[in-house]
Amino acid sequence: MKKLMISALVAAGLMSGAAVAGDVAAGKAKAAVCAACHGADGIAVIPGYPNLKGQNEQYLVTSINAYKSKQRNGGLAAVMQAQASMLSDEDIANLAAYYASLK
């Protein structure tokens, strides 16, 4: 019975997280800073930088949070760590929703 209850709580938590999506319009407004490297349309303007256009929303959230917590290192991670440190959780969700919405 305890396992069933724990499973139900975990499932409810996962579903509630999925239901909370970022605001695409707010993400677009916030993305102006990102455009310098990742392009105004989400296509990178600097070779070696990733394209964000159409990227999986949850992947973007996870990636930005990894930079913010300095779990991602090497290469030019210091640049992204500095940028990510200035973003709130809401900003991250909004940016991820915006870039994921681009097709």
C-alpha positions, 0 to 999 in steps of 0.5 A: 500500500505504501508503494502504491501511495508513493507511486501516486504522489510521484506521478502527481508531481510529475504531471503537475510539473508538466502542466506548468509551462513557460510563457512563450511571449515572455521568453521571446522578450527575454531572449534578446540577450541570447540572440548575440550568440544563439541568433535572433531566430534561435539559429546560432550565429557563432560556429560551435554554439548550439542552435536553440530553435525547436529544441526540446523544452525540458532539455533546455530547462535542464541545460540552463539549470546545469549551467546555473548550478555550475554542473556544466563546465569546460569549453565556454561554459563560463559564459553560459554560467554567467548568463544563467546565474542572472535567470530566475526559474520563471525566466528559464521556463519562459526561454525554454518555452519560447525556443521550443515553440520555434519551428 
